Amino acid sequence: MTISVELCSYPELDDRITIVRAGDEVDAIFVRTERFNVLIDTLGTPELCRMALDLLDEDVRARPLIVVNSHMDWDHFWGNAAIAGKAPIVAHAAARERLNDPSSLQVLNEKIGEDSRFQNVELIAPDITFSGSMTLHGGDLTLELIHTPGHTPDHIAVWIPEIRVCLAVDAVEYPIPEVWSKTASDLRLICSSLERIRDLDARFVIPAHGKTLSPSTVNDNLSYFRELAARVENLNEWELSNSELAKLMDLRLQDFVAIPADMPPRVVEFYERCHGTNLGATVQARIEG
């Protein structure tokens, strides 16, 4: 599969922020400050990341570069090899734990088997990690790295208070985000992270998927999880144990959110799987009371 990289933005968005779009796969973000520039995520391969750096060439050379890995999902950090040794890479401490897990290498081997474009991927760890939160003081702009677990244990969002922009990455997603596992604890975490982002009262909320900057996406995600909980609450014991629950009327993805008519079938299938995980976590929460 061939993917191209482009730089884009929205008319309302501050011109110090540029969206680095790798086709329909993922969006990274480039932020210019007085003191340094920040690249949030390195895309899915070193080649894609190099394409992005070439497009950003003048900006990249203008000031020191800092890279932030929002989390250790393949489409967000597998481009690290293009940056290694050239700029510090920052991530949450839990990111190293994920990277050290054998499943990280297993995912890479599986992706190589599916698509040859992943053959040059090297799993590069962050140089700097933190727990809780971390702040980058850029002079004119402040980037607050906020731990927002639930989608993954290591996930961070970026809050820029001066312009009231939240780079939510995968903590917020259109049409729906996905919880890390089918457990009640992860469900609580993703909902808490969504509430934390909502309470920032951002002017713009930019996720890595969905091509939107509307803060209403946060409330839509929260409404989805609330409605999921309400419908699961009315299920009987037999229904709760049904492995095909996500295919039942009133519990399908399309029963909760509107699916765009132009969304490719493979993408619809992806979000149906996400919905299945979310439903499983909600059922577990119901069982645990």
Wavefront OBJ file of the C-alpha trace (Angstrom):
o trace
v 0.000 0.000 0.000
v 1.334 3.429 -0.986
v 0.666 6.371 1.313
v 1.551 9.989 0.668
v 2.169 12.714 3.243
v 0.755 16.222 3.036
v 0.749 19.310 5.217
v -2.650 20.811 5.869
v -4.625 22.957 8.295
v -8.010 24.535 8.918
v -8.829 28.219 8.262
v -9.673 28.813 11.940
v -6.552 27.145 13.315
v -3.533 29.112 14.587
v -0.852 29.170 11.882
v 1.767 27.880 14.335
v 0.080 24.471 14.104
v 0.319 22.258 11.020
v -1.368 18.902 10.508
v 0.941 16.282 9.008
v -1.440 13.891 7.268
v -0.411 10.402 6.142
v -3.305 9.631 3.833
v -6.252 8.159 5.701
v -3.940 6.371 8.136
v -3.136 8.978 10.774
v -2.469 12.644 11.462
v 0.651 13.871 13.274
v 0.973 17.507 14.406
v 3.790 20.026 14.030
v 3.873 22.995 16.433
v 6.140 26.028 16.075
v 7.161 27.966 19.192
v 9.663 30.777 19.738
v 12.223 28.468 21.347
v 11.764 25.151 19.543
v 9.489 23.154 17.285
v 7.551 20.077 18.377
v 6.483 17.096 16.279
v 3.737 15.092 17.947
v 4.116 11.555 16.554
v 6.309 10.228 13.766
v 3.742 8.355 11.629
v 3.767 4.659 10.735
v 7.160 4.174 9.027
v 10.548 5.945 8.888
v 9.889 6.674 5.189
v 6.650 8.516 6.010
v 8.390 10.459 8.751
v 11.210 11.471 6.370
v 8.615 12.649 3.847
v 7.093 14.800 6.584
v 10.481 16.215 7.617
v 11.276 17.043 3.986
v 7.986 18.932 3.657
v 8.713 20.761 6.907
v 12.351 21.298 5.941
v 12.693 25.051 6.501
v 10.740 24.945 9.761
v 12.660 21.915 11.033
v 15.986 23.679 10.461
v 14.817 26.996 11.945
v 14.797 25.859 15.586
v 15.675 22.836 17.730
v 13.214 19.965 17.322
v 11.509 18.001 20.094
v 9.494 14.878 19.270
v 6.607 13.649 21.400
v 5.335 10.077 21.081
v 1.687 10.259 22.128
v 1.578 6.479 22.679
v 3.108 3.250 21.422
v 0.529 2.322 18.786
v 2.286 1.461 15.515
v 0.810 4.248 13.379
v 2.045 6.895 15.829
v 5.658 5.963 16.580
v 7.063 3.504 14.049
v 8.644 6.463 12.236
v 10.993 7.094 15.191
v 14.023 5.712 13.341
v 13.942 8.790 11.078
v 14.389 10.991 14.168
v 16.670 8.889 16.391
v 19.876 10.741 17.280
v 18.652 13.977 15.681
v 16.079 15.113 18.241
v 15.012 14.035 21.728
v 11.926 11.821 21.835
v 9.586 12.306 24.798
v 6.858 9.910 25.967
v 5.036 8.777 29.088
v 6.908 6.285 31.291
v 4.296 3.613 30.511
v 5.376 3.784 26.856
v 8.657 2.031 27.644
v 6.755 -0.710 29.447
v 4.630 -1.283 26.359
v 7.669 -1.216 24.080
v 9.456 -3.808 26.213
v 6.492 -6.173 26.051
v 7.009 -9.077 23.566
v 3.722 -8.163 21.881
v 5.366 -5.049 20.369
v 7.723 -7.150 18.264
v 4.933 -9.575 17.461
v 2.790 -6.750 16.025
v 5.731 -5.580 13.902
v 6.335 -9.064 12.497
v 2.640 -9.399 11.678
v 2.562 -6.047 9.902
v 5.687 -6.926 7.889
v 3.897 -10.071 6.744
v 0.931 -7.971 5.630
v 2.771 -5.119 3.907
v 6.409 -4.787 2.782
v 6.467 -1.055 3.617
v 7.057 -2.002 7.263
v 10.305 -3.893 6.559
v 12.486 -0.910 7.481
v 10.731 -0.212 10.773
v 12.930 -0.329 13.861
v 11.333 -0.092 17.297
v 12.995 3.011 18.756
v 12.313 3.830 22.403
v 11.805 7.378 23.709
v 14.832 9.194 25.149
v 12.935 11.023 27.890
v 9.964 9.727 29.876
v 7.779 11.221 32.568
v 4.992 10.218 34.932
v 1.834 12.242 35.412
v 2.338 15.353 33.285
v 5.165 17.348 31.731
v 5.324 20.924 30.410
v 7.343 22.237 27.467
v 7.844 26.011 27.720
v 8.212 27.374 24.205
v 8.063 31.068 25.055
v 4.956 32.121 23.145
v 3.286 28.721 23.504
v 3.180 26.198 26.345
v 2.680 22.512 25.574
v 1.292 20.579 28.528
v 1.694 16.823 28.054
v -1.235 15.275 29.910
v -1.515 11.583 30.748
v -4.861 10.475 29.305
v -5.011 6.670 29.708
v -7.864 4.436 28.654
v -7.275 4.095 24.934
v -3.827 2.831 25.921
v -2.038 2.883 29.293
v 0.646 5.290 27.999
v -1.518 7.732 26.070
v -0.890 11.462 26.360
v -2.754 14.447 24.945
v -1.219 17.894 24.432
v -2.879 21.045 25.762
v -1.816 24.474 24.475
v -3.530 26.937 26.828
v -2.523 30.194 25.096
v -4.627 29.305 22.043
v -6.947 26.832 23.810
v -6.109 23.926 21.504
v -6.055 20.293 22.621
v -4.162 17.801 20.486
v -6.172 14.814 21.668
v -4.545 12.181 19.396
v -6.506 8.914 20.062
v -8.113 9.843 23.402
v -10.844 11.430 21.274
v -11.857 9.961 17.940
v -14.466 10.284 15.239
v -16.756 8.394 15.172
v -15.692 6.567 18.373
v -12.516 5.893 20.356
v -11.540 2.389 21.468
v -10.902 1.304 25.033
v -7.635 -0.547 25.707
v -9.289 -3.783 26.899
v -12.613 -5.334 27.800
v -12.204 -4.428 31.459
v -14.227 -2.097 33.639
v -11.079 -0.333 34.863
v -9.966 0.673 31.360
v -13.498 1.806 30.562
v -13.427 4.091 33.588
v -10.026 5.427 32.512
v -11.074 6.333 28.975
v -14.217 8.066 30.228
v -12.195 9.969 32.849
v -9.714 11.056 30.163
v -12.556 12.253 27.941
v -13.998 14.207 30.864
v -10.597 15.748 31.562
v -10.307 16.903 27.961
v -13.895 18.201 28.004
v -13.156 20.214 31.149
v -10.294 22.016 29.398
v -13.022 23.914 27.516
v -10.872 23.922 24.398
v -11.655 26.048 21.388
v -10.405 23.268 19.141
v -9.882 19.556 19.823
v -7.803 17.794 17.178
v -7.763 13.975 17.136
v -5.369 11.897 15.038
v -8.237 10.233 13.162
v -11.442 11.709 11.794
v -10.215 14.968 10.205
v -12.011 17.258 12.618
v -11.192 19.975 15.142
v -14.633 20.351 16.677
v -14.735 20.185 20.504
v -18.202 18.635 20.160
v -16.474 15.348 19.280
v -15.501 14.998 22.961
v -19.118 15.256 24.113
v -20.202 12.925 21.307
v -17.688 10.307 22.521
v -18.891 10.676 26.114
v -22.533 10.427 25.025
v -21.703 7.239 23.139
v -20.231 5.606 26.258
v -23.139 6.798 28.415
v -25.688 5.401 25.978
v -23.730 2.163 25.772
v -23.923 1.826 29.562
v -27.646 2.647 29.600
v -28.520 -0.034 27.047
v -26.305 -2.677 28.672
v -28.005 -1.945 31.997
v -31.283 -3.296 30.551
v -29.842 -6.602 29.311
v -30.682 -9.895 30.973
v -28.138 -12.500 32.051
v -28.397 -14.499 28.820
v -27.868 -11.398 26.683
v -24.859 -10.340 28.745
v -23.167 -13.658 27.983
v -23.903 -13.512 24.238
v -20.615 -13.380 22.302
v -22.461 -11.837 19.322
v -23.893 -8.990 21.370
v -22.491 -6.256 19.099
v -24.557 -7.639 16.195
v -27.911 -7.481 18.002
v -30.461 -4.814 17.133
v -30.017 -1.632 19.226
v -26.454 -2.670 20.160
v -24.744 -2.338 16.770
v -22.341 0.498 16.047
v -24.854 2.183 13.715
v -27.413 2.166 16.526
v -25.192 4.572 18.483
v -23.446 6.786 15.927
v -24.073 7.885 12.366
v -21.652 6.200 9.984
v -20.649 8.501 7.093
v -21.897 7.235 3.740
v -18.449 7.689 2.203
v -16.581 5.769 4.914
v -14.743 2.837 3.254
v -15.995 -0.634 4.279
v -12.599 -1.573 5.809
v -12.789 1.507 8.039
v -16.362 0.682 9.053
v -15.188 -2.825 9.970
v -12.379 -1.328 12.064
v -14.787 0.819 14.073
v -17.165 -2.100 14.470
v -14.306 -3.989 16.132
v -13.631 -0.961 18.339
v -17.300 -0.906 19.272
v -17.146 -4.605 20.126
v -14.295 -3.955 22.563
v -16.143 -1.002 24.098
v -19.287 -3.076 24.462
v -17.341 -5.890 26.116
v -15.842 -3.468 28.650
v -19.282 -2.020 29.349
v -20.713 -5.491 29.930
v -17.872 -6.233 32.348
v -18.583 -3.003 34.190
v -22.242 -4.007 34.481
v -21.292 -7.473 35.807
v -19.009 -5.925 38.401
v -21.778 -3.573 39.435
l 1 2 3 4 5 6 7 8 9 10 11 12 13 14 15 16 17 18 19 20 21 22 23 24 25 26 27 28 29 30 31 32 33 34 35 36 37 38 39 40 41 42 43 44 45 46 47 48 49 50 51 52 53 54 55 56 57 58 59 60 61 62 63 64 65 66 67 68 69 70 71 72 73 74 75 76 77 78 79 80 81 82 83 84 85 86 87 88 89 90 91 92 93 94 95 96 97 98 99 100 101 102 103 104 105 106 107 108 109 110 111 112 113 114 115 116 117 118 119 120 121 122 123 124 125 126 127 128 129 130 131 132 133 134 135 136 137 138 139 140 141 142 143 144 145 146 147 148 149 150 151 152 153 154 155 156 157 158 159 160 161 162 163 164 165 166 167 168 169 170 171 172 173 174 175 176 177 178 179 180 181 182 183 184 185 186 187 188 189 190 191 192 193 194 195 196 197 198 199 200 201 202 203 204 205 206 207 208 209 210 211 212 213 214 215 216 217 218 219 220 221 222 223 224 225 226 227 228 229 230 231 232 233 234 235 236 237 238 239 240 241 242 243 244 245 246 247 248 249 250 251 252 253 254 255 256 257 258 259 260 261 262 263 264 265 266 267 268 269 270 271 272 273 274 275 276 277 278 279 280 281 282 283 284 285 286 287 288 289
